[in-house]
Amino acid sequence: MNLELKRPTPIDEEVIWDKSKTIVSKTDLFGTIEYANDAFVEASGYHEFELVGQPHNLIRHPEMPQVVFKVLWDNIKKGHKFHGIVKNLSKSGRYYWVITDFDYVVDDDANIVKYIARRKAVPNGVVKKVEDLYRKLLQIEEVSGMAGSEKYLIGYLEELGLTYVQLITKLMVDDERETAELIEIANTQTEEEKEKESRGFFSRFFGK
């Protein structure tokens, strides 16, 4: 029987880690960690032997609204492509923001048997934008529970005409376009070229 690790008390300080690296983890269908790479160990502050066999929500930060994880699981259980921005909690109590990309391991009958998650650091500009939304969702959850925050998120996304994944993609692509190197390119692109760039963003971002 595995011993569940005690969660640390959060402190308002960011983890210092190599943000050029990609964090990789593999979990079973229930979210139990089966593998963690060196970048995961570095960012989380846990040793490999502490991570393997633990539920992945060990690193869930209490400032993350639960509804975001509901959206995540609703998508990945169906094998849908999903990208989510998450604030994680390290062993020291410090935080680190990541954006996640999922792959799936399937059996001969195309049933999902395992999840592979790749995570990279999130640009500060994107963090600031998503923090506002997450703060509202968390406040709603504290008063009305996850059902209330889910209704708000649905209404918010309907007003934008986007899904959660489309919103995250837009924030990431817009941030990239705002960099000095891409301003001129973005201004000369056609709408069709911009749409193609958005569709291929995460393949480039995660080096796939």
C-alpha positions as CSV (number, residue, x, y, z in Angstrom):
1,M,0.0,0.0,0.0
2,N,1.4,3.4,-1.0
3,L,1.9,6.1,1.5
4,E,0.2,9.3,0.4
5,L,2.5,12.3,0.7
6,K,1.5,15.3,2.8
7,R,0.8,18.4,0.8
8,P,2.9,21.4,1.6
9,T,1.6,24.8,2.7
10,P,1.6,27.2,-0.3
11,I,3.9,30.2,-0.3
12,D,3.7,33.1,-2.7
13,E,7.0,32.5,-4.5
14,E,7.7,31.0,-7.9
15,V,9.9,28.0,-8.4
16,I,13.2,28.6,-10.1
17,W,13.6,25.9,-12.8
18,D,14.9,25.6,-16.3
19,K,11.9,26.8,-18.3
20,S,13.4,25.7,-21.6
21,K,12.8,22.1,-20.5
22,T,9.7,19.9,-21.1
23,I,8.2,18.2,-18.1
24,V,7.0,14.7,-19.0
25,S,4.9,12.3,-16.9
26,K,3.0,9.1,-17.6
27,T,0.0,8.1,-15.6
28,D,-2.6,5.3,-15.6
29,L,-6.3,5.9,-16.2
30,F,-6.8,7.0,-12.6
31,G,-4.1,9.7,-12.7
32,T,-1.5,7.7,-10.7
33,I,2.1,8.6,-11.7
34,E,4.0,5.8,-13.4
35,Y,6.9,7.9,-14.7
36,A,8.4,11.4,-14.1
37,N,11.3,12.8,-16.1
38,D,14.2,14.9,-14.7
39,A,12.4,18.2,-15.5
40,F,9.4,17.1,-13.5
41,V,11.7,16.3,-10.6
42,E,13.4,19.7,-10.9
43,A,10.2,21.8,-11.1
44,S,8.2,19.9,-8.5
45,G,11.1,19.4,-6.0
46,Y,10.1,15.8,-5.4
47,H,12.4,12.8,-5.9
48,E,11.4,10.2,-8.5
49,F,10.7,7.7,-5.7
50,E,8.3,10.2,-4.1
51,L,6.4,10.9,-7.3
52,V,5.9,7.4,-8.7
53,G,2.8,5.7,-7.3
54,Q,1.3,9.0,-6.2
55,P,-1.9,10.7,-7.6
56,H,-1.0,13.4,-10.0
57,N,-3.1,15.9,-8.0
58,L,-0.3,15.8,-5.4
59,I,1.0,18.9,-7.2
60,R,-2.4,20.6,-7.6
61,H,-2.2,24.1,-6.3
62,P,-5.2,25.2,-4.1
63,E,-5.5,28.4,-6.2
64,M,-6.6,26.3,-9.2
65,P,-10.3,26.2,-9.8
66,Q,-11.6,22.6,-9.8
67,V,-13.7,23.2,-12.9
68,V,-10.5,23.4,-15.1
69,F,-9.6,19.9,-14.1
70,K,-13.2,18.7,-14.9
71,V,-12.8,20.2,-18.4
72,L,-9.4,18.5,-18.7
73,W,-10.7,15.1,-17.7
74,D,-13.9,15.4,-19.7
75,N,-11.7,15.9,-22.8
76,I,-8.8,13.4,-22.2
77,K,-11.1,10.5,-21.2
78,K,-12.6,10.9,-24.7
79,G,-9.2,11.0,-26.3
80,H,-9.7,14.6,-27.4
81,K,-6.7,16.9,-27.9
82,F,-6.4,19.1,-24.9
83,H,-4.2,22.0,-23.8
84,G,-4.7,23.5,-20.4
85,I,-2.8,26.1,-18.3
86,V,-2.2,25.0,-14.7
87,K,-0.7,26.4,-11.6
88,N,1.2,23.7,-9.8
89,L,2.4,23.3,-6.2
90,S,6.0,22.2,-5.5
91,K,7.2,20.3,-2.5
92,S,8.6,23.5,-1.1
93,G,5.2,25.2,-1.3
94,R,6.3,27.4,-4.2
95,Y,4.3,27.5,-7.4
96,Y,5.1,27.0,-11.1
97,W,2.8,27.6,-14.1
98,V,2.7,25.1,-17.0
99,I,0.8,24.4,-20.2
100,T,0.0,20.8,-20.9
101,D,-0.2,18.7,-24.0
102,F,-1.6,15.1,-23.8
103,D,-0.9,12.0,-25.8
104,Y,-2.6,8.6,-25.3
105,V,-1.4,5.0,-25.2
106,V,-4.0,2.7,-26.6
107,D,-4.4,-1.1,-26.7
108,D,-5.2,-3.2,-29.8
109,D,-8.9,-2.3,-29.5
110,A,-8.1,1.5,-29.4
111,N,-9.0,1.8,-25.8
112,I,-7.0,4.3,-23.8
113,V,-4.8,2.6,-21.3
114,K,-2.4,5.3,-20.3
115,Y,-1.8,9.1,-20.5
116,I,1.4,10.9,-21.4
117,A,1.6,14.5,-20.5
118,R,4.1,17.1,-21.7
119,R,4.3,20.4,-19.9
120,K,6.2,23.6,-20.6
121,A,6.5,27.0,-18.9
122,V,3.8,29.5,-19.7
123,P,4.8,33.1,-20.9
124,N,4.2,35.7,-18.1
125,G,1.8,37.6,-20.4
126,V,-0.4,34.6,-20.7
127,V,-0.3,33.8,-17.0
128,K,-1.5,37.3,-16.2
129,K,-4.5,37.0,-18.5
130,V,-5.6,33.5,-17.4
131,E,-5.1,34.4,-13.7
132,D,-8.0,36.9,-13.8
133,L,-10.3,34.2,-15.1
134,Y,-9.1,31.5,-12.7
135,R,-9.5,33.9,-9.7
136,K,-13.2,34.5,-10.6
137,L,-13.8,30.8,-11.0
138,L,-12.2,30.1,-7.7
139,Q,-14.3,32.7,-5.9
140,I,-17.5,31.3,-7.4
141,E,-16.5,27.8,-6.3
142,E,-16.0,29.0,-2.8
143,V,-19.5,30.3,-2.7
144,S,-21.5,28.1,-5.2
145,G,-19.3,25.0,-5.7
146,M,-18.0,23.6,-8.9
147,A,-21.4,23.6,-10.5
148,G,-21.5,27.4,-10.2
149,S,-18.1,27.9,-11.6
150,E,-18.9,25.5,-14.5
151,K,-21.9,27.6,-15.4
152,Y,-19.9,30.8,-15.4
153,L,-17.1,29.2,-17.5
154,I,-19.7,28.0,-20.0
155,G,-21.3,31.5,-20.2
156,Y,-17.9,33.2,-20.5
157,L,-16.7,30.9,-23.3
158,E,-20.1,31.2,-25.2
159,E,-19.7,35.0,-25.1
160,L,-16.3,34.7,-26.7
161,G,-17.5,32.0,-29.1
162,L,-14.6,29.7,-28.1
163,T,-14.0,26.5,-26.3
164,Y,-11.6,26.4,-23.4
165,V,-8.9,24.9,-25.6
166,Q,-9.5,27.5,-28.3
167,L,-9.2,30.2,-25.7
168,I,-5.9,28.9,-24.4
169,T,-4.6,28.5,-28.0
170,K,-5.6,32.1,-28.7
171,L,-3.8,33.4,-25.6
172,M,-0.6,31.6,-26.5
173,V,-0.7,32.5,-30.2
174,D,-1.5,36.1,-29.5
175,D,1.4,36.3,-27.0
176,E,3.7,34.9,-29.6
177,R,2.6,37.4,-32.2
178,E,3.2,40.2,-29.7
179,T,6.9,39.5,-29.6
180,A,9.1,41.9,-31.5
181,E,10.3,39.1,-33.9
182,L,6.8,38.3,-35.1
183,I,5.0,41.6,-35.2
184,E,5.9,42.3,-38.8
185,I,5.1,38.7,-39.9
186,A,1.7,38.8,-38.2
187,N,0.8,42.1,-39.8
188,T,1.4,40.8,-43.3
189,Q,-0.3,37.4,-42.8
190,T,-3.6,36.7,-44.4
191,E,-6.5,35.4,-42.2
192,E,-6.0,32.0,-43.7
193,E,-2.3,32.0,-42.9
194,K,-3.1,33.1,-39.3
195,E,-5.6,30.3,-38.9
196,K,-3.0,27.8,-40.2
197,E,-0.4,29.1,-37.7
198,S,-2.9,28.8,-34.8
199,R,-3.7,25.1,-35.8
200,G,0.0,24.2,-35.8
201,F,1.0,26.2,-32.8
202,F,1.2,23.4,-30.2
203,S,3.0,21.0,-32.5
204,R,5.8,23.7,-32.8
205,F,5.6,24.6,-29.1
206,F,6.1,21.1,-27.9
207,G,8.5,20.2,-30.7
208,K,6.4,17.4,-32.0
